[in-house]
Amino acid sequence: MDGLTLWVLALVGLVSLVFVMGEKLASDVEQFFTTWIGVFQRLRDLLRRQHPPNGRDSEGRDR
């Protein structure tokens, strides 16, 4: 093999490696954000249940 063929093979290997690793990285990032979005949604729902809107819990305490 001559030098040009080796460079072309190395370039093709590098490009395919970048695409495969990029796809895996994108999948990991998507999974990370999906997990944290779920955590924040559950936390928001928990806080909403503890503090009802419009101050309903404070009206019962004043009387």
N, C-alpha and C positions, 0 to 999 in steps of 0.2 A: 504494500500500500504506500502510496505517496503521501506527502504532507498535507495536501489539499483534502484528500479523502478522510484523513484522520481528523482534520479540523471540522469538516462537515459532519462526521459522525459525532464528534464531541459536542458540536452545536445542537444537533438534533437531540442528543441525550440530555443536554442541559435544558433545552426548551421543554421537553417532555417532563423532566423532573420538576421544573418550575410550575408547570400546569398541574401536575399531580399533587404537589405539596400545597399549591395555592388553593386547589379544590378542598383539600383536607383542612387547611387553615380556615377557609370560608365556612366550612361545615362546623368546625369547632367554635368559631365566633358566633355563628347563628345559634348553636345550642346554648352557649353561654348567655347570650342576650335573652333567649326564650326562657331559660331557667330563672334569671333575675327578674324578668318582667312578671313571671308567675309569682315570685316571692313578693314583689311590690304590690301586686293586685291583692294577694291574700292579706298583706299588712294593711292596705287601705280599707278592705272590707272589715277587718277586725276593728280598726279605729272607728269606722262609721258605726259599727254595732255598739261600741262603748260610749260614743258621744252622738246621740240622735240629733238630727238637724232641727233648727228652729228653737233650740233651748227647751225642749219638752221636759227634760229631766230636772231643770232648775225650777220650773213652775211648781212641781210637786214638793220640793224642799221648802219653799217659802211659806207654804200654808200649814 
